[in-house]
Amino acid sequence: MTGETPAALADRPRTDHAPADTRIQQGTPAFRRTALALFLAGFSTFGLLYTVQPLLPEFSRHFGVSAAGSAMSLSLTTGTLAVAMLLAGLLSDAVGRRPLMIVALLASATLSLCTALVDDWATLLVLRTLLGLALSGVPAVAMTYLVEEMDSRALGLAMGLYIGGNAIGGMSGRLLAGIIADHWGWRWGIGVVSIIAIASTVLLWLQLPPSRHFQASRSGLRQLPARWRKLFADPGLPLMGVFVTLYNYLGYHLLAPPYHLSQTVVGLIFSVYLVGTFSSAWMGQQATRHGRGRILAISFGLIAAGIVLLAMPWLPAMAVGIALVTFGFFGGHSVASSWVGSRAGSMRAEASALYLFAYYLGSSVLGGVGGLAYAAWDWLGVCAFAALLTVIGGGIVWALQQRAPQPVTA
């Protein structure tokens, strides 16, 4: 007997299915190809998902809907994505990780392109809902692919680079859509991002190596509840909501008095996502050295500090604040993503899907509730709501550390 808990044993470097030297090693051509391919997958996923975020004020003007109603174009997508991912992991167990990601990304880009062509609000919402369904075949499956194919010493960096692609995609989608919409209208903003996603899908198909450690499984829907219960029995698999509320309503705040910023300037604010690209890779490596729980707690602390600065009425303080929030968010997401996959054992696809279910459900539900806070108490109400969520998230991390401390693996 070693005296270690089942959770700690499950978090040791993997030795299952194949010798470690058959997995993708850091610094090899296969690592670079995989990192590039899944960077592009993350880029396209977040680009398509959040391209409407800087356009919410434009939707309110063009379609005559409220701020909370306009936010439905994002909330419906993320909500559908959250639910659909619960089945996406099961589907990938049957058909394979690589084929599902390629087909899902191509379908998503096509649906987004169709969104730019409609002139009816209800139709736009239907297309955005279908977009969430199609995108569900990428995030959890990409994380599972990395956990299966990467050597344990390369996993932190590889996951960080994938999350970095999310950051670049989220920034680029928002930035391009905002700037292009300011000059040529929101349709061109969505259309350009969609075409870029189609090109990224082609590169994903060409660059991503075939799975070497994937083992097909045809577990039926009836087995899912039992497998999920087993995952929840491990206190080292927390599910977390994520705070898109600040980004949803920051545009409304800065377009209004006393700032009166243009749509282009508001779109440029999303260039701060470059900070997330760095933090996701760097904090993923720091978690390997110092423990994932500790780094995750630091991430929540950075988010809290950023919210305080965002509540101030000065643009320089707000700029630093949104940078801190972005740094903490993407760093924490990278750490939590690799933590979930490493602890899940043979149920990696289901664990990743459950984690991202909470991730996007929080984005959908809390993003919508943030609109009510904005309508009732303006920007300070949004900041207070986000601060409350951050305190709750930090408390979950603290409780998790008390119950299942994360061993340092370096």
Sequence and secondary structure as in RCSB ss.txt:
>XXXX:A:sequence
MTGETPAALADRPRTDHAPADTRIQQGTPAFRRTALALFLAGFSTFGLLYTVQPLLPEFSRHFGVSAAGSAMSLS
LTTGTLAVAMLLAGLLSDAVGRRPLMIVALLASATLSLCTALVDDWATLLVLRTLLGLALSGVPAVAMTYLVEEM
DSRALGLAMGLYIGGNAIGGMSGRLLAGIIADHWGWRWGIGVVSIIAIASTVLLWLQLPPSRHFQASRSGLRQLP
ARWRKLFADPGLPLMGVFVTLYNYLGYHLLAPPYHLSQTVVGLIFSVYLVGTFSSAWMGQQATRHGRGRILAISF
GLIAAGIVLLAMPWLPAMAVGIALVTFGFFGGHSVASSWVGSRAGSMRAEASALYLFAYYLGSSVLGGVGGLAYA
AWDWLGVCAFAALLTVIGGGIVWALQQRAPQPVTA
>XXXX:A:secstr
     HHHHHTS   SSS GGGSB TTSHHHHHHHHHHHHHHHHHHHHHHTTGGGHHHHHHHH   HHHHTHHHH
HHHHHHHHHHHHHHHHHHHH HHHHHHHHHHHHHHHHHHHTT   HHHHHHHHHHHHHHHTTSHHHHHHHHHHHB
 HHHHHHHHHHHHHHHHHHHHHHHHHHHHHHHHH HHHHHHHHHHHHHHHHHHHHHHS   SS       GGGHH
HHHHHHHTSTT        HHHHHHHHHHHSTTT   HHHHHHGGGGHHHHHHHHHHHHHHHHHH HHHHHHHHH
HHHHHHHHHHTSS HHHHHHHHHHHHHHHHHHHHHHHHHHHHHSGGGHHHHHHHHHHHHHHHHHHHHHHHHHHHH
HHHHHHHHHHHHHHHHHHHHHHHHHHHHS      
